[in-house]
Amino acid sequence: MLGEYEFTQKHRFAIKNHLLTGITLLPWLHILKEHIHDIEWSKYWHRVIFLTIISLINSFLSIPDRLFFRHIDKSTETTLHPSPVFIIGHPRTGTTHLHNLLALDPRFSVCRTFHCGFPSSFLSLDHAFIKRLLSVVIDDTRPMDAMPLSFKTPSEDEIAINVLSGGVSPYNCLVFPKQYKHYLKYLTFEDATTNDAFNRWQTSMLSFFKKVSYQQRGKPLVIKSPVHAGRLDYWLKLFPKAKFIFVHRHPYEVFSSSCHLSDTYGWYCCLQTPTNAEVTDYVLDQGRIIHEKYLLMRSEIPLDQLVEVSFDDLLTRDNLLSTLKSIYDQFEWDGFEDYSQQVTKYYEQQNLQRFQMNNHKPLIEAQKKLIAERWGFWAQEFGYNDLET
């Protein structure tokens, strides 16, 4: 394909940082059954063995949660707060940065890396000693951008839902990139063939959210997974009072950073080796679907429940505080003065003023034209009018 990104295979023998590390046996067997002939056994047999062993361990570790917290799904005490906050936008647009910032506000419940990494057992295993033992499965920084990573770091709920549902998620594209079109159906669940899969996804999602909410005393959830932009119709039905923050970024930067994500983190997770064209198409198709659905549904969101911000609004401290103030004003949240002090403290502690973003490969003309062809419709919508056609 003309304009495809050039990826370099790496981390072939790595087993840490895997997207499915928290999976239990039955969901793992479901994935194995579905993809038994798709796995490149000669290359990735060691990952299959690791995931099989860890799924057995996770199944054992999940027993206390299943025994002592099985009432949560039906308990009135764990009814989900009616006004969660959704941070949405294409991957690599700054959603993680914004998620980390809103997590500083104690009014919210937040899904953290430990919750998402071990969704079947986190209520029972939430002890410092256990976390130290399990910390060997992740690095101290994220592979794609060197941002700090620990079990306390806010994380994406879709990671948990993916393992609980046995791969009913676009995130499983990272595990089976050659089948990415199959998994992108789960961005919207609009395909009739996804009905049974949707029920599995929904059951897993509600169960996970209720466990997190139960642990954090029913405070409104801050929910951050970029793929949720494709499910706005569902979220509006489930949470009519939900708040939405959509983050956008220049298409060239989104493409480069998304490809960099696949070329750094994707190799930790895959059980098959994709071609350059397959990963490039995956990035472009995902971006098209996310933005098409968001733009289609944007007018359905009440004006006082939606804020749109750009990646550039989150870069410097002054712009950041101004953007956060506009979000708090729009949603009529109080306490911004105290919260802004927490943000300033966090900004200084993390030394964000000196944080260096990745230097990506320069885009060639064929790639720029490909981006304009596939993403030009949303680029213009958000004021990015300098794409080369």
C-alpha positions in Angstrom: 0.0 0.0 0.0 1.4 3.4 -1.0 2.1 5.5 2.1 2.2 2.6 4.6 4.2 3.1 7.8 7.4 1.1 8.3 7.3 -1.0 11.4 10.1 -2.9 13.0 9.5 -6.2 14.8 10.9 -6.2 18.4 10.3 -7.6 21.9 9.6 -11.1 20.4 10.5 -12.9 23.6 8.9 -10.4 26.0 6.1 -11.6 28.2 5.7 -8.6 30.5 3.4 -5.6 29.7 1.0 -8.0 27.9 -2.6 -6.7 27.4 -4.1 -10.1 28.6 -2.0 -10.6 31.7 -5.1 -10.3 34.0 -7.2 -12.9 32.1 -8.7 -15.9 33.8 -8.9 -19.4 32.3 -12.3 -19.5 30.7 -12.0 -16.2 28.8 -8.5 -17.3 27.7 -9.8 -20.6 26.5 -12.5 -18.8 24.5 -9.8 -16.7 22.8 -7.7 -19.8 22.1 -10.6 -21.6 20.6 -11.4 -18.7 18.3 -7.8 -18.2 17.2 -6.2 -21.6 17.5 -5.2 -21.5 13.8 -4.3 -17.8 13.7 -1.6 -17.9 16.3 2.0 -18.0 14.9 3.0 -20.8 17.2 6.6 -21.0 16.1 7.2 -17.4 17.1 4.9 -16.8 20.0 4.5 -20.2 21.7 6.1 -18.8 24.8 3.5 -16.1 25.2 0.7 -18.7 24.9 2.3 -20.7 27.6 2.7 -17.6 29.8 -0.9 -16.5 29.3 -2.1 -20.1 30.0 -0.2 -20.3 33.3 -1.1 -16.8 34.3 -4.8 -17.4 33.5 -4.7 -20.4 35.9 -3.1 -18.2 38.6 -5.6 -15.5 38.0 -8.5 -17.9 38.2 -7.2 -19.1 41.6 -6.7 -15.5 42.8 -10.2 -14.5 41.7 -11.9 -17.0 44.1 -12.1 -14.6 47.1 -13.7 -11.9 44.9 -16.2 -14.4 43.6 -17.0 -15.7 47.1 -17.1 -12.5 49.1 -18.1 -9.9 46.7 -20.6 -11.6 44.4 -23.4 -9.5 45.9 -22.0 -6.4 44.3 -23.8 -6.8 40.9 -27.2 -6.9 42.6 -26.6 -4.7 45.6 -28.3 -1.3 45.7 -25.2 0.0 47.4 -23.3 -0.4 44.1 -25.7 1.3 41.8 -23.6 3.3 39.5 -23.5 7.1 39.9 -25.8 8.6 37.1 -23.2 11.3 36.1 -19.9 9.6 35.1 -17.3 11.5 33.1 -16.2 10.1 29.8 -12.8 11.2 28.4 -12.9 10.3 24.7 -11.0 10.9 21.5 -8.6 9.0 19.3 -5.7 7.3 21.0 -2.6 9.6 21.4 -4.6 12.8 21.6 -3.9 13.6 25.2 -6.7 11.6 26.8 -4.3 9.9 29.3 -2.9 13.2 30.4 -6.4 14.6 31.0 -7.3 11.4 32.8 -4.4 11.7 35.2 -5.3 15.3 35.9 -9.0 14.6 36.7 -8.0 11.7 38.9 -6.5 14.3 41.3 -10.0 15.4 42.2 -11.2 13.3 45.2 -14.8 13.7 44.1 -14.3 11.0 41.4 -13.8 7.3 41.3 -11.0 6.2 39.0 -10.1 3.0 37.3 -6.4 2.4 38.1 -3.8 0.1 36.6 -4.3 -2.5 39.3 -8.1 -2.6 38.8 -7.7 -2.9 35.0 -4.8 -5.3 35.1 -6.4 -7.7 37.5 -10.2 -7.1 37.2 -11.2 -10.5 38.6 -9.4 -10.1 41.9 -8.5 -6.5 42.7 -10.9 -6.2 45.6 -9.3 -9.1 47.5 -5.7 -8.4 46.4 -5.5 -4.7 47.0 -2.6 -4.9 49.4 0.9 -3.4 49.1 2.6 -6.7 49.5 0.6 -8.4 46.7 1.1 -5.4 44.4 4.9 -5.7 44.9 4.7 -9.3 43.9 2.7 -8.6 40.8 4.6 -5.6 39.8 7.1 -7.8 37.9 4.6 -8.0 35.0 4.8 -4.3 34.1 7.5 -1.7 33.5 8.0 1.5 35.5 7.2 3.6 32.4 4.8 3.1 29.5 6.6 1.6 26.4 5.1 4.1 24.0 6.0 7.4 25.7 8.0 6.9 28.9 5.2 8.3 31.1 5.3 6.9 34.7 3.5 3.6 35.1 2.5 1.9 38.3 -0.5 0.1 39.8 -1.7 3.4 41.1 -1.7 5.1 37.7 -5.2 5.8 36.2 -5.8 3.3 33.4 -8.3 2.4 30.7 -11.3 0.4 31.7 -11.5 -1.3 28.3 -8.3 -3.2 29.2 -10.3 -4.9 32.0 -13.4 -5.4 29.9 -11.3 -7.0 27.2 -10.0 -9.7 29.5 -13.3 -10.2 31.4 -15.2 -10.7 28.1 -12.7 -12.9 26.4 -11.6 -10.5 23.8 -14.8 -8.6 22.9 -12.9 -5.3 22.4 -11.0 -3.4 19.7 -8.1 -3.7 22.1 -7.7 -7.3 21.0 -6.4 -5.9 17.7 -3.1 -5.6 19.5 -3.1 -9.4 20.1 -4.4 -10.4 16.7 -3.5 -7.5 14.4 -4.1 -9.5 11.2 -7.8 -9.9 12.3 -8.1 -6.2 13.1 -11.3 -5.8 11.0 -13.1 -8.4 13.1 -12.2 -6.5 16.3 -13.0 -3.0 15.0 -16.6 -4.2 14.8 -16.6 -3.8 18.6 -16.0 -0.1 18.3 -19.7 0.5 17.7 -21.4 -2.9 18.0 -23.6 -1.8 15.0 -23.0 -5.0 13.1 -25.8 -7.5 13.7 -23.2 -10.3 14.1 -22.0 -8.6 17.3 -25.2 -9.0 19.3 -24.0 -12.0 21.4 -20.6 -10.4 21.8 -22.2 -7.1 23.0 -24.0 -9.0 25.8 -20.7 -10.4 27.0 -19.1 -6.9 26.7 -21.9 -5.2 28.6 -22.0 -7.8 31.4 -18.2 -7.5 31.8 -18.4 -3.7 31.7 -21.2 -3.3 34.3 -19.6 -5.8 36.6 -16.2 -4.1 36.5 -17.6 -0.6 36.9 -19.7 -1.7 39.9 -16.6 -3.3 41.6 -14.6 -0.1 41.2 -17.5 2.0 42.3 -18.1 -0.2 45.3 -14.4 0.1 46.4 -14.5 3.9 46.0 -17.9 4.4 47.8 -20.1 5.2 44.8 -18.4 8.4 43.6 -18.9 9.3 39.9 -16.5 7.4 37.7 -14.1 9.1 35.4 -14.1 6.7 32.5 -11.3 6.9 29.9 -10.9 4.6 26.9 -10.7 6.2 23.5 -12.9 3.5 21.9 -15.9 4.7 23.9 -16.3 7.5 21.4 -17.8 4.9 19.1 -20.5 3.9 21.6 -22.0 7.3 22.4 -25.5 6.2 21.6 -25.2 3.4 24.2 -23.6 5.6 26.9 -26.3 8.3 26.5 -29.0 5.7 27.0 -27.3 4.2 30.0 -26.2 7.5 31.5 -28.4 10.3 30.3 -26.6 12.7 32.7 -23.1 11.7 31.7 -20.5 14.3 31.0 -18.2 14.0 27.9 -14.8 15.5 27.2 -13.6 15.0 23.6 -10.0 15.6 22.9 -8.7 16.2 19.4 -5.2 16.7 17.8 -3.7 17.4 14.4 -4.2 14.3 12.1 -0.6 14.2 11.2 0.4 14.0 14.8 -2.3 11.5 15.6 -1.2 9.2 12.8 2.5 9.4 13.7 1.9 8.9 17.4 -0.6 6.0 16.9 1.8 4.2 14.6 4.6 4.8 17.2 2.3 3.2 19.8 1.8 0.1 17.6 5.5 0.0 16.9 6.5 0.2 20.6 3.7 -1.4 22.6 2.0 -3.6 20.0 5.0 -6.0 19.8 4.7 -6.8 23.5 1.1 -8.2 22.9 0.9 -9.8 19.4 0.5 -13.5 18.8 1.0 -13.0 15.1 3.1 -10.7 12.9 1.2 -8.2 10.9 2.4 -6.5 7.7 3.1 -2.8 7.5 0.0 -2.3 5.4 -2.2 -4.1 8.0 -1.1 -2.0 10.9 -1.3 1.2 8.9 -4.9 0.4 7.8 -5.8 -0.5 11.3 -4.7 3.0 12.5 -6.5 4.7 9.7 -9.7 2.6 10.0 -9.9 3.1 13.7 -9.6 6.8 13.4 -12.2 7.0 10.7 -14.8 5.0 12.7 -14.2 6.9 16.0 -14.6 10.3 14.4 -17.5 9.3 12.2 -19.5 8.1 15.1 -18.5 11.0 17.3 -19.5 13.6 14.7 -22.7 11.7 14.1 -23.7 11.7 17.7 -22.3 15.0 18.9 -25.5 16.9 18.4 -27.3 14.3 20.6 -25.3 15.3 23.6 -26.8 18.2 25.6 -24.6 21.3 25.3 -24.0 21.5 29.1 -22.7 17.9 29.1 -20.0 18.2 26.4 -16.6 20.0 26.2 -14.2 19.7 23.3 -10.5 20.5 23.9 -7.5 20.3 21.7 -4.2 18.5 22.5 -2.4 21.9 22.4 -4.7 23.2 25.2 -3.1 20.6 27.5 0.6 21.3 26.9 1.7 24.3 29.1 0.7 24.8 32.7 -1.2 28.1 32.0 -3.1 26.7 29.1 -3.8 23.5 31.1 -5.2 25.4 34.1 -7.3 27.6 31.8 -8.7 24.5 30.0 -9.5 22.7 33.2 -11.2 25.8 34.5 -13.4 25.9 31.4 -14.3 22.3 32.0 -15.3 22.9 35.6 -17.3 25.9 34.7 -19.1 24.1 31.8 -20.1 21.2 34.1 -20.8 23.4 37.1 -18.3 21.6 39.3 -17.3 23.5 42.4 -14.0 23.5 44.3 -11.7 24.5 41.4 -9.4 26.6 43.5 -8.5 23.7 45.7 -8.3 21.4 42.8 -6.0 23.7 40.8 -3.5 23.7 43.7 -3.4 19.9 43.3 -2.8 20.2 39.6 0.0 22.7 40.1 1.6 20.4 42.7 1.3 17.4 40.3 2.7 19.4 37.4 5.8 20.3 39.5 6.2 16.8 41.0 6.1 15.1 37.7 8.4 17.8 36.2 6.0 18.1 33.3 7.4 21.4 32.1 10.5 19.4 31.0 8.6 16.4 29.7 9.8 15.6 26.2 7.3 14.2 23.7 8.4 11.5 21.3 10.2 12.5 18.1 8.4 10.6 15.3 9.5 9.7 11.9 8.8 12.5 9.4 5.8 11.8 7.3 6.4 11.3 3.6 4.1 12.9 1.0 2.3 9.6 0.3 1.4 9.3 4.0 0.1 12.9 4.2 -2.1 12.3 1.1 -3.4 9.0 2.7 -4.2 10.8 5.9 -6.0 13.6 4.0 -8.0 11.0 2.1 -9.1 8.9 5.1 -9.3 11.6 7.8 -9.9 14.8 5.9 -13.6 14.9 7.0 -12.8 15.2 10.7 -9.7 17.3 10.2 -11.7 20.2 8.8 -14.4 19.8 11.5 -11.8 20.6 14.2 -10.0 23.4 12.2 -7.1 21.4 10.8 -7.1 22.8 7.3 -3.5 22.4 6.3 -3.6 18.8 5.2 -1.9 18.1 1.8 -4.2 16.5 -0.7 
